[in-house]
Amino acid sequence: MYKFASKNNVIKEAEESLRRLGTDYIDLLQIQLPDNTTPIAETMEALELLIQQGKIHAAGMSNYRVAQVMEARKT
């Protein structure tokens, strides 16, 4: 997901992936790039909710700067 990492969009995209894959959960949902239009806390909140719902087992991120990772860890 390159852009639009809002809470609603992350959840929508994860649920669409589950339907396409024909499975109940995703082992790892990784956000590849930060979305400068959405607060990191909002994106992390979506990932946490998906984990709590059992729809994903783990969440990750790549291509985030150190400061962005530190911010994400606070959520």
N, C-alpha and C positions, 0 to 999 in steps of 0.2 A: 504494500500500500504506500504509494509515493506521497499522496496528498490526502487531505480529508480524514485525518486520524481522530476525528471527533468521537466521543463515546458512542453515539448512536451509529455512526458509520462503521466503527470497528466491530461492534456487535452484529450489525447487519451483514457485513462481509464474512465474518466468522460463521454465522448461521447459514449463509448461502454456500460457503465452502463445505460445511457439514452435509448439506443436501446433495451437492454435486458429488461428493466423495461417498455418499451413502453410508455414513458412519455416525456414531453418537458423540465422538470426541476427537480432538486433534491433539497429538502428542506435544507439539511445540508450535505456537503461533508467534512468529517473529515479525516485528515492525522493522522494516529495512532502513527507512530514512525518517528523520523527524519531520513533522509537519509544522512549519513556522506559523501557520494560521490557527493552530489548536494548542492550548496549554498542555504541557507534558503531563501534568497531574490528571487531566481529563482523559488522556489516552491510557494512562496507567490504571485509572479507575475502571475503565472498560475491561482491561485485561484481568484485573482482580475479580470483577464480577463474573467474567467467563470462567475463571478458575473455580470460583465458589459454586457456580452452576454445574461444574463438571464437564463443560463443553470443551475446555482446553486443560491439559495437564501442566503445561509450563508456558511461560511467556519470555520473550527475549527481544533484544534490539541490536541492530548493527548500524554502523555509520553514524552513531551519536558521538558528539564531543564529550570529553570527560565531564564538563560542567553539566551537560544535559543528563548524563548517566547519574550523576550525584543528585540532581533534582528529581529524577525518576525514582530513585531509591527512597526518597523521603515520602513518597505516596504509598 
